[in-house]
Amino acid sequence: MVSFAEIKPGAGLADQVASALETEIRAGRLAAGDKLPTEAVLVQQFGVSRTVVREAISRLKSRGLVDSRQGSGMYVRAAAIEPLSFDPVTAASKEAVLQMIEMRRALESEVAQLAAERRTPAHVQLLRERMQAIAAAVAAGGDGVDEDVLFHRAIGEAAGNPFLVRTLDYLSQLLQGATRVTRANEARRVDFAHSVMTEHERIVQAIERSDPAAARDAAASHMRNAAARIEQAEPGFWQQDGGRLAEVLVEQLPTRRPAARRPGG
């Protein structure tokens, strides 16, 4: 018999049950083709209601981990590619924003290099237009977040790889959440805002002159500097704007745990 993790009383019982079952599946203790314990058994082992168990199994089905067989019950499916998911306990925090920036650095430095190798004059023109759109949005009193995400997407388009563009699209909500935090911080200081404009310009110039190494370096540097600006944020930022905006990351992520702590770095 599989020994399941203890379920703690409180909100999110279905998520806890689903997470415990998923852990057993990922670890191979419930292997592909194995039949899940019946609802009655799960109710007894987890100490929860049938409704909670049914909701938990529904979550597993939506993640492609189990399926039903007519008149036979629920079975573990063959291993599939695990969908991108995050733990909201740690998502709404300064650390989460920094980790998002790390992810962007790894992805966008490669994208910028390819863009410099493959760009056309039309791509360069679009990048210039997207930079102007950011400036116009900020001048109008906005945060420029949506325009910033579109700017980076335009670099992906210049890279000429539809899989990279689709990946950027897939991550766009997460990138918007992290970008909203970074831009809120940068808007608090004139030097930060100016640095961002200068860094964007360096990326575009390197792509325009078809210099892959410089484009890669400029994009990586932009992300490193974004992380440094977050590190330099005043404590009051995370108690006000930063914490509030970081919570958006949790709202956009699949729920895996019952409660999230307040951001605070």
C-alpha positions as CSV (number, residue, x, y, z in Angstrom):
1,M,0.0,0.0,0.0
2,V,1.3,3.5,-0.9
3,S,1.9,5.7,2.1
4,F,0.6,9.2,1.4
5,A,1.8,12.5,2.8
6,E,-0.1,13.9,5.8
7,I,-2.9,16.3,4.9
8,K,-3.1,19.3,7.1
9,P,-6.5,20.7,8.0
10,G,-7.6,24.0,6.4
11,A,-8.1,25.4,2.9
12,G,-6.9,23.7,-0.2
13,L,-7.5,20.1,0.8
14,A,-8.1,19.0,-2.8
15,D,-4.8,20.6,-3.8
16,Q,-3.0,18.8,-1.0
17,V,-4.5,15.5,-1.9
18,A,-3.7,16.1,-5.6
19,S,-0.1,17.1,-4.8
20,A,0.4,14.0,-2.6
21,L,-0.9,11.7,-5.4
22,E,1.1,13.5,-8.0
23,T,4.3,13.0,-5.9
24,E,3.6,9.3,-5.8
25,I,3.1,9.2,-9.5
26,R,6.2,11.3,-10.3
27,A,8.3,9.1,-8.0
28,G,7.1,5.9,-9.7
29,R,5.5,4.5,-6.6
30,L,2.2,4.7,-8.6
31,A,3.5,3.6,-12.0
32,A,1.9,3.9,-15.4
33,G,-1.0,1.4,-15.6
34,D,-1.5,1.2,-11.9
35,K,-5.0,1.6,-10.6
36,L,-5.6,4.4,-8.1
37,P,-7.1,3.4,-4.8
38,T,-10.8,3.7,-4.8
39,E,-12.5,6.9,-3.5
40,A,-13.5,5.1,-0.3
41,V,-9.9,4.1,0.3
42,L,-8.5,7.6,-0.4
43,V,-11.2,9.2,1.8
44,Q,-10.0,6.9,4.7
45,Q,-6.2,7.3,4.0
46,F,-6.3,11.1,3.7
47,G,-9.1,11.7,6.2
48,V,-11.1,14.0,3.8
49,S,-14.5,13.9,2.2
50,R,-15.4,12.2,-1.1
51,T,-15.9,15.7,-2.6
52,V,-12.3,16.6,-1.8
53,V,-11.1,13.3,-3.3
54,R,-13.1,13.8,-6.5
55,E,-11.8,17.4,-6.9
56,A,-8.2,16.1,-6.4
57,I,-8.6,13.4,-9.0
58,S,-10.1,16.0,-11.4
59,R,-6.9,18.0,-11.0
60,L,-4.8,15.0,-11.8
61,K,-6.9,14.3,-14.9
62,S,-6.4,18.0,-16.1
63,R,-2.6,17.5,-15.7
64,G,-2.7,14.4,-17.8
65,L,-1.6,12.1,-15.0
66,V,-4.6,9.8,-14.8
67,D,-7.6,8.7,-16.8
68,S,-10.7,6.7,-16.3
69,R,-11.6,3.3,-17.6
70,Q,-15.3,2.6,-18.0
71,G,-16.5,0.5,-15.1
72,S,-13.0,-0.1,-13.8
73,G,-11.8,3.1,-12.1
74,M,-8.9,5.6,-12.4
75,Y,-5.5,4.5,-13.7
76,V,-2.1,6.2,-13.9
77,R,-1.3,7.3,-17.4
78,A,2.0,6.7,-19.2
79,A,4.6,9.3,-18.3
80,A,4.2,12.5,-20.3
81,I,6.1,15.8,-20.5
82,E,5.4,17.6,-17.2
83,P,3.6,20.9,-17.7
84,L,5.2,24.0,-16.5
85,S,4.0,24.8,-13.0
86,F,5.1,26.7,-10.0
87,D,4.6,26.6,-6.2
88,P,2.7,29.7,-5.1
89,V,4.2,29.4,-1.6
90,T,7.4,30.9,-3.1
91,A,6.1,32.6,-6.2
92,A,5.0,35.9,-4.5
93,S,8.4,37.0,-3.4
94,K,11.4,39.0,-4.3
95,E,13.3,35.7,-4.8
96,A,10.6,34.6,-7.3
97,V,11.1,37.8,-9.4
98,L,14.9,37.3,-9.4
99,Q,14.4,33.7,-10.5
100,M,12.1,34.8,-13.3
101,I,14.9,37.2,-14.4
102,E,17.4,34.3,-14.4
103,M,15.0,32.4,-16.6
104,R,14.7,35.3,-19.0
105,R,18.4,35.8,-19.1
106,A,19.0,32.2,-20.2
107,L,16.3,32.5,-22.9
108,E,16.5,36.0,-24.2
109,S,20.3,36.1,-24.5
110,E,20.1,33.2,-27.0
111,V,17.1,34.8,-28.7
112,A,19.0,38.1,-29.1
113,Q,22.0,36.3,-30.6
114,L,19.8,34.6,-33.2
115,A,18.0,37.8,-33.9
116,A,21.3,39.5,-34.8
117,E,22.1,36.6,-37.1
118,R,18.7,36.6,-38.9
119,R,17.1,40.0,-38.6
120,T,15.7,41.8,-41.6
121,P,15.3,45.6,-42.0
122,A,11.7,45.2,-41.2
123,H,12.6,43.5,-37.9
124,V,14.8,46.4,-36.9
125,Q,12.1,48.9,-37.8
126,L,9.6,47.0,-35.6
127,L,12.1,47.0,-32.7
128,R,12.5,50.7,-33.0
129,E,8.7,51.1,-33.0
130,R,8.4,49.0,-30.0
131,M,11.0,51.1,-28.1
132,Q,9.0,54.2,-29.0
133,A,5.8,52.6,-27.8
134,I,7.5,51.9,-24.4
135,A,8.6,55.6,-24.2
136,A,5.1,56.8,-25.2
137,A,3.4,54.7,-22.6
138,V,5.6,55.9,-19.8
139,A,5.2,59.5,-21.0
140,A,1.5,59.1,-20.8
141,G,1.7,57.9,-17.2
142,G,1.6,54.2,-17.8
143,D,4.1,51.5,-16.7
144,G,5.0,50.4,-20.2
145,V,4.8,46.7,-19.2
146,D,2.7,45.5,-22.1
147,E,4.9,47.4,-24.5
148,D,8.1,46.0,-22.9
149,V,6.8,42.4,-23.3
150,L,6.0,43.2,-26.9
151,F,9.5,44.6,-27.4
152,H,11.1,41.4,-26.2
153,R,8.7,39.4,-28.3
154,A,9.8,41.4,-31.4
155,I,13.3,40.2,-30.7
156,G,11.9,36.6,-30.8
157,E,10.3,37.3,-34.1
158,A,13.6,38.5,-35.5
159,A,15.2,35.3,-34.4
160,G,13.1,33.5,-36.9
161,N,12.3,30.5,-34.8
162,P,8.6,29.9,-34.3
163,F,9.2,27.6,-31.3
164,L,11.0,30.4,-29.5
165,V,8.2,32.8,-30.3
166,R,5.6,30.3,-29.0
167,T,7.7,29.8,-25.9
168,L,7.7,33.5,-25.2
169,D,4.0,33.6,-25.8
170,Y,3.5,30.8,-23.4
171,L,5.5,32.6,-20.8
172,S,4.1,36.0,-21.5
173,Q,1.8,36.2,-18.5
174,L,4.6,35.2,-16.2
175,L,6.9,37.7,-17.9
176,Q,4.3,40.4,-17.6
177,G,4.0,39.8,-13.9
178,A,7.8,39.9,-13.3
179,T,8.2,42.8,-15.7
180,R,5.5,44.7,-13.8
181,V,7.5,44.4,-10.6
182,T,10.8,45.4,-12.2
183,R,9.3,48.4,-14.0
184,A,7.5,49.5,-10.9
185,N,10.8,49.5,-9.1
186,E,12.6,51.2,-12.0
187,A,10.0,54.0,-12.2
188,R,10.9,55.0,-8.6
189,R,14.3,56.2,-9.7
190,V,15.2,58.3,-12.8
191,D,18.6,56.6,-13.1
192,F,17.0,53.2,-13.2
193,A,14.5,54.3,-15.9
194,H,17.4,55.8,-18.0
195,S,19.4,52.6,-17.6
196,V,16.6,50.5,-19.0
197,M,16.3,52.7,-22.1
198,T,20.0,52.6,-22.6
199,E,20.1,48.8,-22.3
200,H,17.3,48.3,-24.8
201,E,19.1,50.6,-27.2
202,R,22.3,48.5,-26.9
203,I,20.3,45.3,-27.7
204,V,18.7,46.9,-30.8
205,Q,22.0,48.4,-32.0
206,A,23.7,45.1,-31.8
207,I,20.9,43.4,-33.7
208,E,20.8,46.2,-36.3
209,R,24.5,45.8,-37.0
210,S,24.2,42.0,-37.1
211,D,26.6,41.4,-34.2
212,P,25.4,38.2,-32.5
213,A,28.0,38.2,-29.7
214,A,27.2,41.8,-28.8
215,A,23.5,41.2,-29.0
216,R,23.8,38.2,-26.7
217,D,26.0,40.1,-24.2
218,A,23.6,43.1,-24.3
219,A,20.6,41.0,-23.6
220,A,22.3,39.1,-20.8
221,S,23.6,42.3,-19.3
222,H,20.1,43.8,-19.4
223,M,18.8,40.9,-17.3
224,R,21.7,41.0,-14.9
225,N,21.1,44.7,-14.4
226,A,17.4,44.1,-13.9
227,A,18.2,41.7,-11.1
228,A,20.7,44.2,-9.6
229,R,18.0,46.9,-9.6
230,I,15.6,44.6,-7.8
231,E,18.4,43.8,-5.2
232,Q,18.8,47.6,-4.8
233,A,15.1,48.3,-4.2
234,E,14.4,50.0,-0.9
235,P,12.7,47.8,1.7
236,G,9.6,50.0,1.5
237,F,9.2,49.0,-2.2
238,W,8.4,45.3,-1.2
239,Q,6.1,46.5,1.6
240,Q,4.1,48.5,-0.9
241,D,4.2,48.2,-4.7
242,G,6.6,45.3,-5.1
243,G,4.7,42.9,-2.8
244,R,1.3,43.8,-4.3
245,L,2.5,43.4,-7.8
246,A,4.4,40.1,-7.1
247,E,1.1,38.6,-5.9
248,V,0.0,38.8,-9.5
249,L,2.5,36.0,-10.2
250,V,0.6,33.7,-7.9
251,E,-2.8,34.5,-9.5
252,Q,-1.4,33.5,-12.9
253,L,0.1,30.2,-11.7
254,P,-1.5,26.7,-11.2
255,T,-2.3,26.3,-7.5
256,R,-0.2,23.6,-5.9
257,R,-0.3,24.5,-2.2
258,P,-3.0,26.0,0.0
259,A,-1.5,29.3,1.1
260,A,1.1,31.8,0.0
261,R,3.1,33.9,2.3
262,R,3.3,37.6,1.9
263,P,6.2,38.9,-0.3
264,G,9.0,40.5,1.6
265,G,12.2,39.3,0.1
